[in-house]
Amino acid sequence: MNFTSEKAIYIQIADRLCDEILTGKFVDDGRIPSVREYAVLLEVNTNTTVKSYDLLEQQGVIYKKRGLGYFVTPGAKQQILQERRKEFMEARLPEMFRQMRMLGIGIEEVEERWNDDGS
């Protein structure tokens, strides 16, 4: 994983886990990799991964079963979708619209590009 300087590494790891839940790699009540396994996979310090898992546990995205590891909380995918949609609509979209106005890009041009990309 390539980390950026925009966010703390533990937050980027938490975001990646959320991405994996959104794509269906990890499902409701499904086990996720142990802290150690994930740290090795991402080539980061175990303490950094612990911090990520703690954050996601506090947010209710994952839960711990003593002696068994961490699992995806039922409904976590929907929770992540709602939070990310809200953040996109309230933070990213207004900035995108500001940039579009500044650059003279119309919604039609964006829609055309959207359709061309097959999305």
LOTOR-177502 format. One line per field, with one value per residue (C-alpha): y, z, x; residue in three letters; residue number from 1. Coordinates in pm, 1 decimal, always signed. Each point is the difference from the previous one (the first is absolute). Last residue first. Example, Ala and Ser with C-alpha at 12.3 -4.5 7.8 and 13.67 -1.06 7.14 Angstrom:
% residues 2
y c(-106.0,-344.0)
z c(+714.0,+66.0)
x c(+1367.0,-137.0)
res c(ser,ala)
n c(2,1)
***
This chain:
% residues 119
y c(+421.4,-74.5,+265.9,+169.6,+40.7,+180.5,+213.3,+107.6,+68.8,+213.0,+198.9,+47.0,+118.9,+286.4,+55.4,+366.7,-54.3,+212.3,-132.4,-360.3,+62.5,+140.2,-294.5,-244.0,+180.6,-20.2,-371.4,-90.6,+130.3,-34.8,-246.1,-210.7,-5.6,-99.8,-272.3,-127.8,-17.9,-166.6,-252.8,-84.4,-63.0,-211.3,-215.0,-26.4,-141.6,-308.1,+80.7,-142.9,-235.1,+23.4,-283.0,-338.5,+1.8,+262.9,+90.7,+354.6,+232.8,+189.8,+303.4,+129.5,+328.6,-90.9,-335.6,+176.8,+229.7,-288.2,-193.8,+293.0,+52.4,-369.8,+31.6,+276.8,-204.4,-292.6,+216.7,+11.7,-226.4,-3.7,-379.4,-31.9,+251.2,-176.0,-337.9,+147.3,+176.7,-315.6,-16.2,+56.2,-256.1,+15.1,+109.2,+218.6,-37.1,+62.8,+7.5,+142.2,+314.2,+222.2,-213.4,+24.6,+376.0,+13.6,-194.0,+246.3,+295.8,-149.5,-37.2,+360.9,+106.6,-190.0,+165.4,+352.6,+194.0,+215.4,-126.7,-285.8,-372.9,-246.3,-344.0)
z c(-1529.8,-363.3,-11.7,-290.7,+202.6,+284.8,-250.3,-162.6,+342.9,+94.7,-321.7,+53.2,+357.3,-140.0,+39.6,-1.0,+198.1,+300.5,-14.8,-11.9,+286.8,+218.7,-95.8,+101.4,+330.0,+65.8,-91.7,+229.3,+332.9,+58.5,-273.7,+25.6,+380.9,+0.7,-260.2,+202.8,+323.4,-161.4,-189.2,+312.4,+198.3,-280.0,-11.6,+379.3,+16.0,+195.1,+168.9,-187.3,+213.0,+201.7,+167.7,+144.3,+354.9,+119.3,-278.5,-112.2,-191.7,-326.5,-150.5,+331.8,-16.7,+315.8,-159.3,-315.1,+204.1,+208.3,-321.1,-141.3,+325.0,+9.8,-359.5,+102.3,+298.3,-232.4,-191.6,-372.3,-294.7,-128.7,-0.5,+314.3,+186.1,-126.3,+126.1,+337.6,+56.0,-94.9,-341.6,-13.6,+111.9,-149.3,+216.4,-287.4,-302.2,-81.4,-363.7,-85.1,-177.4,+280.1,+267.4,-187.7,-26.1,+375.3,+58.3,-223.8,+188.9,+329.2,-149.8,-121.6,+349.4,+154.5,-247.4,+104.7,-284.0,-289.3,+9.0,-230.8,+52.2,-278.9,+89.4)
x c(-1939.3,+77.0,+272.3,-176.7,-320.5,+176.6,+191.9,-326.9,-151.9,+301.6,-24.2,-372.6,+66.1,+204.0,+373.1,+100.2,+319.2,-105.4,-353.7,+124.4,+243.3,-277.8,-223.9,+274.9,+43.9,-374.3,+8.3,+288.4,-123.1,-373.1,-101.3,+315.9,-3.6,-367.9,+60.3,+295.0,-196.9,-301.5,+211.8,+202.3,-318.1,-147.3,+313.6,+9.3,-352.6,+108.9,+334.0,+295.7,+210.4,+319.9,+185.0,-91.5,+140.5,-244.5,-236.4,+73.7,-228.8,+24.0,-174.3,-137.3,+189.7,+192.6,+91.3,+117.4,+224.3,+136.0,+73.3,+195.0,+195.2,+85.5,+124.3,+238.0,+116.3,+79.1,+246.5,-62.2,+79.7,-356.7,-28.7,+212.4,-219.0,-313.3,+117.2,+105.6,-330.1,-183.6,-160.0,-376.2,-255.1,-347.7,-294.0,-119.1,+229.8,+366.6,+112.8,-340.9,+119.4,-131.5,+168.8,+329.3,-39.0,-64.2,+320.5,+182.0,-146.6,+120.7,+348.1,-8.9,-108.0,+292.4,+236.8,-100.8,-155.7,+120.5,+360.8,-87.0,+46.3,+63.2,-129.2)
res c(ser,gly,asp,asp,asn,trp,arg,glu,glu,val,glu,glu,ile,gly,ile,gly,leu,met,arg,met,gln,arg,phe,met,glu,pro,leu,arg,ala,glu,met,phe,glu,lys,arg,arg,glu,gln,leu,ile,gln,gln,lys,ala,gly,pro,thr,val,phe,tyr,gly,leu,gly,arg,lys,lys,tyr,ile,val,gly,gln,gln,glu,leu,leu,asp,tyr,ser,lys,val,thr,thr,asn,thr,asn,val,glu,leu,leu,val,ala,tyr,glu,arg,val,ser,pro,ile,arg,gly,asp,asp,val,phe,lys,gly,thr,leu,ile,glu,asp,cys,leu,arg,asp,ala,ile,gln,ile,tyr,ile,ala,lys,glu,ser,thr,phe,asn,met)
n c(119,118,117,116,115,114,113,112,111,110,109,108,107,106,105,104,103,102,101,100,99,98,97,96,95,94,93,92,91,90,89,88,87,86,85,84,83,82,81,80,79,78,77,76,75,74,73,72,71,70,69,68,67,66,65,64,63,62,61,60,59,58,57,56,55,54,53,52,51,50,49,48,47,46,45,44,43,42,41,40,39,38,37,36,35,34,33,32,31,30,29,28,27,26,25,24,23,22,21,20,19,18,17,16,15,14,13,12,11,10,9,8,7,6,5,4,3,2,1)
***
